[in-house]
């Protein structure tokens, strides 16, 4: 208990703010709201610094990508709306997922090996997998691909473990909560896709 209280006392208010903005991003993304990308941008800017301080170098680099994707996602979602104002959702065939899985595995191995060999990075292979998985999955969100939610279940679950091992407790809790919320997000997008498909057939 003493150790837990000590850890809680060391929590940065900036980390709490970044986690809260990250949660807002996910909830708004599930609702297909453009505001999700504004929350993503602000949360990412804070995490860029926090992860560098924690020596999670790939996570820090990932935040630079997230900043760019927050802008791209905002613009893409504005363009990808039906006349009714609803976000148009897409889906990938199986072969695309096979290729993506192979690419992420390859990038993880090479990146993890380089980090382990050349830096003092902690958990280089797990850090690399979370990074490359997040790169692909964030792009899928921006492109309005429904399978992004299924990818996030894996990526967020492993990210929660990674952050917990580095004593980033609010972030670890956030990503553990993400695992639950992405299931809800998938269900919401799935309903919308069925409505969209039925309207296209009618």
Residue frames as a rotation matrix with the C-alpha (Angstrom) as fourth column:
UNK 1
0.565 0.825 0.000 0.00
0.825 -0.565 0.000 0.00
0.000 0.000 -1.000 0.00
UNK 2
0.411 -0.504 -0.760 2.84
0.175 -0.774 0.608 2.38
-0.895 -0.383 -0.230 0.85
UNK 3
-0.655 -0.698 0.289 4.45
0.374 0.033 0.927 1.72
-0.657 0.715 0.240 -2.50
UNK 4
-0.169 0.694 0.700 1.17
0.975 0.014 0.222 2.32
0.145 0.720 -0.679 -4.33
UNK 5
0.767 0.451 -0.456 0.62
0.557 -0.821 0.124 5.62
-0.319 -0.349 -0.881 -2.53
UNK 6
-0.033 -0.881 -0.473 4.18
0.120 -0.473 0.873 6.63
-0.992 -0.028 0.121 -3.35
UNK 7
-0.699 -0.189 0.690 3.59
0.661 0.196 0.724 5.86
-0.272 0.962 -0.012 -7.03
UNK 8
0.291 0.903 0.316 0.33
0.947 -0.319 0.040 7.80
0.137 0.287 -0.948 -7.04
UNK 9
0.608 -0.115 -0.786 2.07
0.341 -0.856 0.389 10.81
-0.717 -0.504 -0.481 -5.50
UNK 10
-0.437 -0.887 -0.147 4.57
0.147 -0.231 0.962 10.81
-0.887 0.399 0.232 -8.38
UNK 11
0.000 0.508 0.861 1.92
0.959 0.245 -0.144 10.96
-0.284 0.826 -0.487 -11.09
UNK 12
-0.920 -0.372 -0.126 2.34
0.304 -0.877 0.371 13.99
-0.248 0.303 0.920 -13.32
UNK 13
-0.061 0.930 -0.361 -0.73
0.057 -0.358 -0.932 16.22
-0.997 -0.077 -0.032 -13.77
UNK 14
-0.261 -0.099 -0.960 0.32
-0.892 -0.356 0.279 16.48
-0.370 0.929 0.005 -17.41
UNK 15
-0.981 -0.098 -0.168 0.01
-0.152 0.923 0.352 12.72
0.121 0.371 -0.921 -17.75
UNK 16
-0.516 0.856 -0.019 -3.47
0.478 0.270 -0.836 12.84
-0.711 -0.440 -0.549 -16.21
UNK 17
0.056 0.513 -0.857 -4.49
-0.465 -0.746 -0.477 15.57
-0.884 0.425 0.197 -18.68
UNK 18
-0.587 -0.350 -0.730 -3.05
-0.808 0.208 0.551 13.64
-0.041 0.914 -0.405 -21.63
UNK 19
-0.964 0.252 0.089 -4.87
0.243 0.964 -0.105 10.50
-0.112 -0.080 -0.990 -20.52
UNK 20
-0.219 0.934 -0.283 -8.17
0.262 -0.223 -0.939 12.40
-0.940 -0.279 -0.196 -20.16
UNK 21
-0.001 0.153 -0.988 -7.80
-0.801 -0.591 -0.091 13.89
-0.598 0.792 0.123 -23.64
UNK 22
-0.863 -0.357 -0.358 -6.95
-0.499 0.712 0.494 10.46
0.079 0.605 -0.792 -24.99
UNK 23
-0.712 0.681 0.171 -10.12
0.477 0.648 -0.594 9.04
-0.515 -0.341 -0.786 -23.47
UNK 24
0.073 0.738 -0.671 -12.14
-0.197 -0.648 -0.735 11.89
-0.978 0.186 0.098 -24.98
UNK 25
-0.482 -0.341 -0.807 -10.58
-0.843 -0.070 0.533 11.07
-0.238 0.937 -0.254 -28.37
UNK 26
-0.999 0.042 -0.010 -11.73
0.038 0.969 0.243 7.46
0.020 0.243 -0.970 -28.23
UNK 27
-0.393 0.914 -0.095 -15.26
0.507 0.129 -0.852 8.24
-0.767 -0.384 -0.515 -27.07
UNK 28
0.119 0.408 -0.905 -15.67
-0.480 -0.774 -0.412 10.88
-0.869 0.484 0.104 -29.76
UNK 29
-0.717 -0.427 -0.551 -14.19
-0.689 0.311 0.655 8.59
-0.108 0.849 -0.517 -32.43
UNK 30
-0.852 0.460 0.252 -16.74
0.413 0.884 -0.218 5.91
-0.323 -0.082 -0.943 -31.54
UNK 31
0.123 0.931 -0.345 -19.44
0.415 -0.364 -0.834 8.54
-0.902 -0.040 -0.430 -32.12
UNK 32
-0.023 -0.244 0.969 -17.76
1.000 0.011 0.026 9.49
-0.017 0.970 0.244 -35.42
UNK 33
0.896 0.319 -0.310 -17.25
0.358 -0.930 0.077 13.09
-0.263 -0.180 -0.948 -34.25
UNK 34
0.541 -0.695 0.474 -14.64
0.340 -0.335 -0.879 15.33
0.769 0.637 0.055 -35.88
UNK 35
0.671 -0.245 0.700 -13.78
-0.642 -0.663 0.384 16.70
0.370 -0.707 -0.602 -32.44
UNK 36
0.936 -0.335 0.109 -11.94
0.227 0.810 0.541 13.45
-0.270 -0.482 0.834 -31.71
UNK 37
0.416 -0.825 0.383 -9.01
0.780 0.108 -0.616 14.62
0.467 0.555 0.688 -33.82
UNK 38
0.336 -0.267 0.903 -8.63
-0.315 -0.936 -0.160 17.87
0.888 -0.231 -0.398 -31.86
UNK 39
0.828 -0.013 0.560 -8.44
-0.543 0.223 0.809 15.91
-0.136 -0.975 0.178 -28.60
UNK 40
0.820 -0.542 0.182 -5.96
0.564 0.818 -0.108 13.53
-0.090 0.191 0.977 -30.22
UNK 41
0.358 -0.703 0.614 -3.69
0.334 -0.518 -0.788 16.41
0.872 0.487 0.049 -31.24
UNK 42
0.402 -0.161 0.901 -3.59
-0.713 -0.672 0.198 17.92
0.574 -0.723 -0.385 -27.74
UNK 43
0.902 -0.037 0.430 -3.08
-0.283 0.701 0.654 14.56
-0.326 -0.712 0.622 -26.00
UNK 44
0.757 -0.617 0.217 -0.33
0.622 0.577 -0.529 13.61
0.201 0.535 0.821 -28.42
UNK 45
0.382 -0.621 0.685 1.61
-0.122 -0.768 -0.628 16.83
0.916 0.156 -0.369 -27.88
UNK 46
0.509 -0.148 0.848 1.82
-0.858 -0.161 0.487 16.09
0.065 -0.976 -0.209 -24.15
UNK 47
0.885 -0.118 0.449 2.71
-0.012 0.961 0.277 12.41
-0.465 -0.251 0.849 -24.57
UNK 48
0.746 -0.655 0.125 5.52
0.163 -0.003 -0.987 13.32
0.646 0.756 0.105 -26.97
UNK 49
0.059 -0.716 0.696 7.43
-0.706 -0.523 -0.478 14.79
0.706 -0.463 -0.536 -24.03
UNK 50
0.464 0.208 0.861 6.35
-0.850 0.378 0.367 12.26
-0.249 -0.902 0.352 -21.40
UNK 51
0.985 -0.065 0.158 7.46
0.102 0.966 -0.237 9.22
-0.137 0.250 0.959 -23.40
UNK 52
0.444 -0.883 0.154 10.83
-0.017 -0.180 -0.983 10.77
0.896 0.434 -0.095 -24.22
UNK 53
0.036 -0.387 0.922 11.40
-0.924 -0.365 -0.117 11.33
0.381 -0.847 -0.370 -20.50
UNK 54
0.587 0.279 0.760 10.47
-0.620 0.758 0.202 7.67
-0.520 -0.590 0.618 -19.82
UNK 55
-0.493 -0.864 -0.100 12.99
-0.674 0.307 0.672 6.45
-0.550 0.399 -0.733 -22.46
UNK 56
0.070 0.572 0.817 10.21
0.471 0.703 -0.532 4.92
-0.879 0.422 -0.220 -24.54
UNK 57
-0.612 -0.517 -0.599 11.80
-0.139 -0.676 0.724 6.29
-0.779 0.526 0.341 -27.67
UNK 58
-0.906 0.314 0.284 9.59
0.383 0.326 0.864 4.59
0.178 0.892 -0.416 -30.22
UNK 59
0.035 0.953 -0.302 6.50
0.992 -0.070 -0.109 5.76
-0.125 -0.295 -0.947 -28.35
UNK 60
-0.024 -0.125 -0.992 7.87
0.244 -0.963 0.115 9.29
-0.970 -0.239 0.053 -28.43
UNK 61
-0.927 -0.325 -0.189 8.52
-0.124 -0.212 0.969 9.11
-0.355 0.922 0.156 -32.18
UNK 62
-0.589 0.775 0.228 5.03
0.800 0.519 0.301 7.69
0.115 0.360 -0.926 -32.59
UNK 63
0.093 0.648 -0.756 3.57
0.680 -0.596 -0.427 10.87
-0.727 -0.474 -0.496 -31.14
UNK 64
-0.599 -0.340 -0.725 5.07
-0.282 -0.758 0.589 12.91
-0.749 0.557 0.358 -33.99
UNK 65
-0.954 0.295 0.051 3.23
0.193 0.474 0.859 10.63
0.230 0.830 -0.509 -36.40
UNK 66
-0.265 0.904 -0.336 0.05
0.951 0.186 -0.248 11.02
-0.162 -0.385 -0.909 -34.33
UNK 67
-0.259 0.132 -0.957 0.26
0.140 -0.975 -0.172 14.79
-0.956 -0.179 0.234 -34.61
UNK 68
-0.863 -0.102 -0.494 0.35
-0.455 -0.266 0.850 14.53
-0.219 0.958 0.183 -38.40
UNK 69
-0.811 0.575 -0.107 -2.43
0.455 0.735 0.504 11.92
0.369 0.360 -0.857 -38.42
UNK 70
-0.321 0.712 -0.625 -4.65
0.674 -0.292 -0.679 14.11
-0.666 -0.639 -0.386 -36.22
UNK 71
-0.392 0.120 -0.912 -4.56
-0.473 -0.877 0.088 16.74
-0.789 0.466 0.401 -38.97
UNK 72
-0.901 0.005 -0.434 -4.97
-0.395 0.405 0.824 14.17
0.180 0.914 -0.363 -41.75
UNK 73
-0.750 0.639 -0.170 -7.79
0.661 0.726 -0.191 12.36
0.001 -0.256 -0.967 -39.95
UNK 74
-0.294 0.636 -0.713 -9.69
0.226 -0.679 -0.698 15.60
-0.929 -0.366 0.056 -39.38
UNK 75
-0.454 0.060 -0.889 -9.48
-0.752 -0.561 0.346 16.48
-0.478 0.826 0.299 -43.09
UNK 76
-0.943 0.058 -0.328 -10.28
-0.153 0.799 0.582 12.94
0.296 0.599 -0.744 -44.25
UNK 77
-0.617 0.758 -0.212 -13.35
0.713 0.424 -0.558 12.66
-0.333 -0.495 -0.802 -42.02
UNK 78
-0.267 0.512 -0.816 -14.64
-0.219 -0.857 -0.467 16.03
-0.938 0.054 0.341 -43.26
UNK 79
-0.558 -0.005 -0.830 -14.40
-0.827 -0.075 0.557 14.72
-0.065 0.997 0.038 -46.83
UNK 80
-0.911 0.042 -0.409 -15.77
-0.072 0.963 0.259 11.26
0.405 0.266 -0.875 -46.03
UNK 81
-0.690 0.723 0.042 -19.31
-0.068 -0.007 -0.998 12.14
-0.721 -0.691 0.054 -45.03
UNK 82
-0.505 0.642 0.577 -22.58
0.863 0.368 0.347 11.25
0.010 0.673 -0.740 -46.72
UNK 83
-0.486 0.408 0.773 -25.14
0.146 -0.834 0.532 13.91
0.862 0.372 0.346 -47.64
UNK 84
0.594 0.760 -0.261 -26.89
0.332 0.064 0.941 13.13
0.732 -0.646 -0.214 -44.34
UNK 85
0.430 -0.523 0.735 -23.73
-0.760 -0.650 -0.018 14.11
0.488 -0.551 -0.677 -42.47
UNK 86
0.875 -0.096 0.475 -22.95
-0.238 0.768 0.595 10.55
-0.422 -0.633 0.649 -41.32
UNK 87
-0.091 -0.984 -0.150 -19.39
-0.855 0.000 0.519 9.29
-0.510 0.176 -0.842 -41.63
UNK 88
0.719 0.288 -0.633 -19.03
-0.632 0.649 -0.423 6.74
0.289 0.704 0.649 -44.44
UNK 89
0.241 -0.585 0.775 -17.36
-0.661 0.485 0.572 3.55
-0.710 -0.650 -0.270 -43.12
UNK 90
0.276 -0.267 -0.923 -15.23
-0.846 0.388 -0.365 1.14
0.455 0.882 -0.119 -45.15
UNK 91
0.701 -0.109 0.705 -14.02
-0.363 0.795 0.485 -2.44
-0.613 -0.596 0.518 -44.75
UNK 92
-0.171 -0.857 -0.486 -10.90
-0.971 0.063 0.231 -4.34
-0.168 0.511 -0.843 -45.91
UNK 93
0.727 0.285 -0.625 -10.76
-0.435 0.895 -0.097 -7.80
0.532 0.342 0.775 -47.53
UNK 94
0.949 -0.296 0.108 -8.81
0.094 0.595 0.798 -10.53
-0.301 -0.748 0.592 -45.69
UNK 95
0.488 -0.818 0.306 -5.74
0.815 0.301 -0.495 -10.34
0.313 0.490 0.813 -47.95
UNK 96
0.313 -0.349 0.883 -5.08
-0.121 -0.937 -0.327 -6.76
0.942 -0.004 -0.336 -46.82
UNK 97
0.793 0.047 0.608 -5.03
-0.604 -0.077 0.793 -7.84
0.084 -0.996 -0.032 -43.18
UNK 98
0.838 -0.528 0.138 -2.58
0.503 0.846 0.177 -10.67
-0.210 -0.079 0.975 -43.92
UNK 99
0.268 -0.749 0.605 -0.20
0.630 -0.339 -0.699 -8.26
0.729 0.569 0.381 -45.64
UNK 100
0.417 -0.054 0.907 -0.48
-0.471 -0.866 0.165 -5.74
0.777 -0.496 -0.387 -42.81
UNK 101
0.954 -0.042 0.297 0.18
-0.245 0.465 0.851 -8.39
-0.174 -0.885 0.433 -40.13
UNK 102
0.604 -0.771 0.201 3.31
0.796 0.572 -0.199 -9.54
0.039 0.280 0.959 -41.99
UNK 103
0.197 -0.513 0.835 4.54
0.312 -0.775 -0.550 -5.97
0.930 0.369 0.007 -42.42
UNK 104
0.638 0.093 0.764 4.04
-0.614 -0.537 0.578 -5.11
0.464 -0.838 -0.286 -38.73
UNK 105
0.942 -0.308 0.132 5.81
0.165 0.770 0.616 -8.33
-0.291 -0.559 0.776 -37.65
UNK 106
0.390 -0.831 0.396 8.77
0.845 0.153 -0.512 -7.56
0.365 0.534 0.762 -39.90
UNK 107
0.211 -0.256 0.943 9.02
-0.061 -0.967 -0.249 -3.94
0.975 -0.005 -0.220 -38.82
UNK 108
0.876 0.169 0.451 8.78
-0.451 -0.044 0.892 -4.97
0.170 -0.985 0.038 -35.16
UNK 109
0.798 -0.602 0.022 11.65
0.572 0.768 0.288 -7.46
-0.191 -0.217 0.957 -35.46
UNK 110
0.116 -0.789 0.603 13.99
0.762 -0.319 -0.563 -5.09
0.637 0.525 0.565 -37.29
UNK 111
0.273 0.070 0.960 13.13
-0.255 -0.956 0.142 -2.07
0.928 -0.283 -0.243 -35.14
UNK 112
0.963 0.132 0.236 13.31
-0.261 0.236 0.936 -4.01
0.068 -0.963 0.262 -31.89
UNK 113
0.607 -0.795 0.010 16.68
0.795 0.607 -0.016 -5.49
0.006 0.018 1.000 -32.83
UNK 114
-0.006 -0.606 0.795 18.10
0.484 -0.697 -0.528 -2.06
0.875 0.382 0.298 -33.67
UNK 115
0.521 0.267 0.811 16.82
-0.491 -0.684 0.540 -0.56
0.699 -0.679 -0.225 -30.42
UNK 116
0.990 -0.137 0.018 18.20
0.071 0.616 0.784 -3.43
-0.118 -0.775 0.620 -28.34
UNK 117
0.410 -0.888 0.211 21.58
0.902 0.359 -0.240 -3.16
0.138 0.288 0.948 -30.06
UNK 118
-0.288 -0.588 0.756 22.01
0.656 -0.696 -0.292 0.60
0.698 0.412 0.586 -30.20
UNK 119
-0.131 0.316 0.940 20.06
-0.419 -0.877 0.237 2.27
0.899 -0.362 0.247 -27.35
UNK 120
-0.989 -0.133 0.057 19.15
-0.099 0.328 -0.940 1.97
0.106 -0.935 -0.337 -23.69
UNK 121
-0.295 0.955 -0.025 15.48
-0.778 -0.225 0.586 1.55
0.554 0.192 0.810 -24.62
UNK 122
-0.655 0.205 0.727 13.35
-0.478 0.633 -0.609 -0.53
-0.585 -0.746 -0.317 -22.26
UNK 123
0.008 0.697 0.717 11.28
0.226 0.697 -0.681 -3.40
-0.974 0.168 -0.152 -23.76
UNK 124
-0.625 -0.367 -0.689 12.55
-0.442 -0.561 0.700 -2.69
-0.644 0.742 0.189 -27.30
UNK 125
-0.965 0.257 0.062 10.50
0.207 0.589 0.781 -5.37
0.164 0.766 -0.622 -29.09
UNK 126
-0.182 0.944 -0.276 7.24
0.952 0.099 -0.288 -4.66
-0.245 -0.316 -0.917 -27.27
UNK 127
-0.106 0.050 -0.993 7.79
0.089 -0.994 -0.060 -0.93
-0.990 -0.094 0.101 -27.70
UNK 128
-0.872 -0.305 -0.384 8.36
-0.343 -0.179 0.922 -1.50
-0.350 0.936 0.051 -31.43
UNK 129
-0.747 0.645 0.162 5.27
0.646 0.646 0.406 -3.67
0.157 0.408 -0.899 -31.85
UNK 130
0.056 0.789 -0.612 3.02
0.782 -0.416 -0.465 -1.16
-0.621 -0.452 -0.640 -30.09
UNK 131
-0.326 -0.264 -0.908 4.51
-0.197 -0.920 0.338 1.59
-0.925 0.289 0.248 -32.25
UNK 132
-0.959 -0.105 -0.262 4.12
-0.274 0.112 0.955 -0.09
-0.071 0.988 -0.137 -35.64
UNK 133
-0.560 0.828 -0.015 0.73
0.827 0.560 0.044 -1.54
0.045 0.013 -0.999 -34.72
UNK 134
0.042 0.556 -0.830 -0.41
0.546 -0.708 -0.447 1.93
-0.837 -0.434 -0.333 -33.74
UNK 135
-0.693 -0.359 -0.626 0.94
-0.304 -0.641 0.704 3.45
-0.654 0.678 0.335 -36.95
UNK 136
-0.943 0.332 0.005 -1.14
0.174 0.482 0.859 1.12
0.283 0.811 -0.513 -39.08
UNK 137
-0.338 0.882 -0.327 -4.23
0.941 0.319 -0.114 1.23
0.004 -0.346 -0.938 -36.90
UNK 138
-0.215 0.222 -0.951 -4.31
0.278 -0.920 -0.277 5.02
-0.936 -0.324 0.136 -36.60
UNK 139
-0.882 -0.112 -0.458 -4.11
-0.395 -0.354 0.848 5.26
-0.257 0.929 0.268 -40.39
UNK 140
-0.765 0.641 -0.064 -7.04
0.530 0.682 0.504 2.82
0.366 0.351 -0.862 -40.54
UNK 141
-0.159 0.698 -0.698 -9.07
0.781 -0.344 -0.522 5.08
-0.604 -0.628 -0.490 -38.23
UNK 142
-0.447 -0.086 -0.890 -8.34
-0.227 -0.952 0.206 8.08
-0.865 0.294 0.406 -40.43
UNK 143
-0.911 0.061 -0.408 -9.37
-0.395 0.159 0.905 6.08
0.120 0.985 -0.120 -43.52
UNK 144
-0.143 0.950 0.279 -12.60
-0.980 -0.097 -0.172 5.05
-0.137 -0.298 0.945 -41.76
UNK 145
-0.319 -0.045 -0.947 -11.88
-0.403 0.910 0.093 1.30
0.857 0.411 -0.309 -41.85
UNK 146
0.591 0.719 0.366 -14.07
-0.624 0.120 0.772 -0.57
0.511 -0.685 0.519 -39.38
UNK 147
0.668 -0.345 -0.660 -11.43
0.421 0.906 -0.048 -3.21
0.614 -0.246 0.750 -38.60
UNK 148
-0.190 -0.762 0.619 -9.34
-0.233 -0.577 -0.783 -0.58
0.954 -0.293 -0.068 -36.82
UNK 149
0.337 0.401 0.852 -11.27
-0.894 -0.149 0.424 -1.37
0.297 -0.904 0.308 -33.64
UNK 150
0.993 0.009 -0.121 -10.26
0.016 0.979 0.201 -5.04
0.120 -0.202 0.972 -33.74
UNK 151
0.215 -0.975 0.051 -6.61
0.426 0.047 -0.904 -4.09
0.879 0.216 0.425 -34.23
UNK 152
-0.070 -0.233 0.970 -6.80
-0.585 -0.778 -0.229 -1.71
0.808 -0.583 -0.082 -31.27
UNK 153
0.892 0.411 0.188 -7.86
-0.394 0.503 0.769 -4.52
0.221 -0.761 0.610 -28.93
UNK 154
0.672 -0.709 -0.211 -4.46
0.696 0.703 -0.145 -6.17
0.251 -0.050 0.967 -29.41
UNK 155
-0.110 -0.788 0.606 -2.38
0.441 -0.585 -0.680 -3.00
0.891 0.192 0.412 -29.59
UNK 156
0.168 0.246 0.955 -4.01
-0.596 -0.746 0.297 -1.28
0.785 -0.619 0.021 -26.61
UNK 157
0.976 0.205 -0.077 -3.84
-0.079 0.656 0.751 -4.40
0.204 -0.726 0.656 -24.46
UNK 158
0.379 -0.914 -0.145 -0.09
0.880 0.404 -0.250 -4.74
0.287 -0.033 0.957 -24.98
UNK 159
-0.171 -0.402 0.899 0.40
0.143 -0.913 -0.381 -0.97
0.975 0.064 0.214 -24.63
UNK 160
0.685 0.490 0.538 -1.34
-0.460 -0.281 0.842 -1.03
0.564 -0.825 0.033 -21.24
UNK 161
0.877 -0.418 -0.239 1.12
0.480 0.724 0.496 -3.68
-0.034 -0.549 0.835 -20.05
UNK 162
0.041 -0.914 0.403 4.10
0.806 -0.208 -0.555 -1.74
0.591 0.347 0.728 -21.44
UNK 163
-0.016 -0.002 1.000 3.10
-0.204 -0.979 -0.006 1.51
0.979 -0.205 0.015 -19.72
UNK 164
0.919 0.362 0.158 2.37
-0.242 0.202 0.949 -0.28
0.311 -0.910 0.273 -16.45
UNK 165
0.609 -0.751 -0.255 5.88
0.789 0.608 0.091 -1.74
0.087 -0.256 0.963 -16.40
UNK 166
-0.382 -0.761 0.523 7.28
0.671 -0.618 -0.409 1.80
0.635 0.195 0.748 -16.81
UNK 167
-0.513 0.199 -0.835 5.19
0.787 -0.279 -0.550 3.20
-0.342 -0.939 -0.013 -13.94
UNK 168
-0.940 0.339 0.026 3.01
-0.284 -0.825 0.489 5.32
0.187 0.452 0.872 -16.23
UNK 169
-0.825 0.561 0.063 -0.06
0.380 0.634 -0.673 4.37
-0.418 -0.532 -0.737 -14.21
UNK 170
-0.070 0.865 -0.497 -2.71
-0.287 -0.495 -0.821 6.80
-0.955 0.085 0.283 -15.56
UNK 171
-0.206 -0.080 -0.975 -1.67
-0.975 -0.065 0.211 5.90
-0.081 0.995 -0.065 -19.10
UNK 172
-0.973 -0.155 -0.170 -1.72
-0.164 0.986 0.040 2.17
0.161 0.067 -0.985 -18.34
UNK 173
-0.550 0.835 0.021 -5.21
0.298 0.219 -0.929 2.51
-0.780 -0.505 -0.369 -16.85
UNK 174
-0.030 0.508 -0.861 -6.33
-0.698 -0.627 -0.346 4.54
-0.715 0.590 0.374 -19.86
UNK 175
-0.478 -0.226 -0.849 -5.18
-0.844 0.384 0.373 1.88
0.242 0.895 -0.374 -22.29
UNK 176
-0.968 0.243 0.062 -6.75
0.200 0.898 -0.392 -0.89
-0.150 -0.368 -0.918 -20.22
UNK 177
-0.194 0.935 -0.296 -10.01
0.013 -0.300 -0.954 1.08
-0.981 -0.188 0.046 -20.41
UNK 178
-0.286 -0.002 -0.958 -9.45
-0.897 -0.352 0.269 1.49
-0.338 0.936 0.099 -24.15
UNK 179
-0.981 -0.137 -0.135 -9.60
-0.177 0.919 0.353 -2.30
0.076 0.370 -0.926 -24.58
UNK 180
-0.508 0.861 -0.003 -13.14
0.590 0.346 -0.729 -2.25
-0.627 -0.372 -0.684 -23.19
UNK 181
0.054 0.577 -0.815 -14.23
-0.176 -0.798 -0.577 0.86
-0.983 0.174 0.058 -25.08
UNK 182
-0.662 -0.325 -0.675 -12.95
-0.692 -0.080 0.718 -0.26
-0.288 0.942 -0.172 -28.45
UNK 183
-0.859 0.457 0.229 -15.38
0.484 0.872 0.073 -3.18
-0.166 0.174 -0.971 -28.31
UNK 184
0.061 0.896 -0.440 -18.17
0.522 -0.404 -0.751 -0.64
-0.851 -0.184 -0.492 -27.91
UNK 185
-0.152 -0.201 -0.968 -16.70
-0.563 -0.787 0.252 1.45
-0.812 0.583 0.007 -30.72
UNK 186
-0.975 -0.215 -0.053 -16.65
-0.174 0.600 0.781 -1.56
-0.136 0.771 -0.622 -33.03
UNK 187
-0.481 0.866 0.137 -20.31
0.781 0.495 -0.381 -2.31
-0.397 -0.076 -0.914 -32.25
UNK 188
0.185 0.552 -0.813 -21.32
0.110 -0.834 -0.541 1.30
-0.977 0.010 -0.215 -32.99
UNK 189
-0.416 -0.413 -0.810 -19.43
-0.734 -0.375 0.567 1.38
-0.538 0.830 -0.147 -36.28
UNK 190
-0.961 0.082 0.265 -20.78
0.188 0.894 0.406 -2.06
-0.203 0.440 -0.874 -37.22
UNK 191
-0.070 0.993 -0.091 -24.35
0.667 -0.021 -0.744 -0.82
-0.741 -0.113 -0.661 -36.79
UNK 192
0.215 0.107 -0.971 -23.61
-0.376 -0.908 -0.183 2.22
-0.901 0.405 -0.155 -38.91
UNK 193
-0.771 -0.557 -0.310 -21.99
-0.514 0.256 0.819 0.08
-0.377 0.790 -0.483 -41.62
UNK 194
-0.685 0.601 0.411 -25.10
0.626 0.774 -0.089 -2.14
-0.372 0.197 -0.907 -41.79
UNK 195
0.306 0.801 -0.514 -27.31
0.364 -0.597 -0.715 0.96
-0.880 0.032 -0.474 -42.16
UNK 196
-0.089 -0.467 -0.880 -24.97
-0.640 -0.650 0.410 2.34
-0.763 0.600 -0.241 -44.80
UNK 197
-0.947 -0.288 0.140 -24.93
-0.111 0.708 0.698 -0.96
-0.300 0.645 -0.702 -46.74
UNK 198
-0.320 0.913 0.254 -28.73
0.767 0.407 -0.496 -1.29
-0.556 0.036 -0.830 -46.60
UNK 199
0.361 0.433 -0.826 -29.14
-0.023 -0.881 -0.472 2.27
-0.932 0.190 -0.308 -47.88
UNK 200
-0.473 -0.638 -0.608 -26.79
-0.657 -0.204 0.726 1.58
-0.587 0.742 -0.323 -50.77
UNK 201
-0.918 0.168 0.359 -28.76
0.306 0.876 0.373 -1.52
-0.251 0.452 -0.856 -51.81
UNK 202
-0.088 0.983 -0.161 -32.17
0.583 -0.081 -0.809 0.17
-0.808 -0.165 -0.566 -51.52
